[in-house]
């Protein structure tokens, strides 16, 4: 089991896309996401600006995209899916599920020996 201090260490390494806009790293992030088989979002607002920055229109249609949707209504999710060709159809069905509940129940998550976060 991952200790709370490990989660805090992982959190210190997280960055937002806005820290890298118009850089080579931004392009690399978009490329990695578009080529990924699975994408899991945590604490992400799913507004169109964020999704467009991440290049959602270039994502493959067979990507498995999931994540938390804390306090987003069914109608908001339907609107997002309409705008982006139903690419976010696998978001958590539970609008009250926070990031920890999602990680514990929806995906296999661990920290490897080099202290790098991995999602499988």
N, C-alpha and C positions, 0 to 999 in steps of 0.2 A: 504494500500500500504506500502511496506517495504521501509524505508528511506535508503539513501546512507550510513549513518553511520552504519546501521545494516549490510549491505553487507560487510563493512570493518571489522566489528567484526567477522562475519562468516569467512571471508578470513584469519584472524589471526589464526583460529583453523585448517585450512587445512594443511595436511601433505602429503608428497610423500611416495610412497611404499618403496623407497630406504632407508628411515629412519627406517624401520622395518624389513628388509630382515633377514631371518633366526632367527626370534624370534617367541614366542608364539603368539604375536599380528599379525604377518604376516600370520600365519596359520589360525588365527581367521578371518582375512580379506578375505582370499581365501575362507573359508567356507561360510561366510556370502554372498559373491558375488555369489558363485556357487549355493546357495539356494534361491537367490533372484528371484522374478518374473520379476522385471524390473531393468535395470542397465542404468544409464545415465552418459555419460562421458562429462566433460567440459575441454577444453584446453588440451586434451590428444593426444599424438603424434601417437598412434596406431602402433608403431613399434613392431616388434615381441618380442623383449626383455621385453618390458613393459607388453604386453599381456600374455606372458608366466609366468612372475613373479606373475601375478594375477590369474594364473591357468586357462586360457581360455579353454584349452582342457578338463577340468572337468566341464565346465558350461553345464547346461541342454540345450538341443536343442530347448526347448520352451521358454527360456528366451526372454524377449523383451529388446533388447540392442539398445540404441540410443545415440545420442550425437552430439556435434559439430564436424565439419570436416574442420575447417577453412584452406583454401588454399590447401587442398588435392584434387587432380584431380580425375575424375571418374576412370581412369586407376589405380591409387594408391589404391582406395577403392576396385576395382575389384580384385587386387592382394591380398589385405589383406583378403578379403572374400574367395578367392581361398585357401589361406594358412590355414584359420581357419573355414573351412566347412560352409561358408556363415552365420556365427553367427552374423555378423555386418551389415546385410542387411538393417536395419532400421535407419542407420545414416542419419542425415539431408541431404536432396537433394541439399541444397544450400551451396556451398563452401565458400561463403562470409558471412555466418551467424556467428556472434561472440557469446560469452557465454550469454550476456545479451539478445540479440535477441532470442536466443534459449529458455532461461528460460521464457521469456515473451510469446513466441508463441507456444512452444511445450509441456511444462509440467506445472502442477500446483505446485507452490512453495510458501511457506510461512514460517514465523518464529513463533514458538509457544510462550506462555507466559513465558516459562523458558529460552528463547533465544536460543533454539535448532533448528537447521535447519531441516525441514521435507520436503520430496518430495512425492507428491501423484499424 
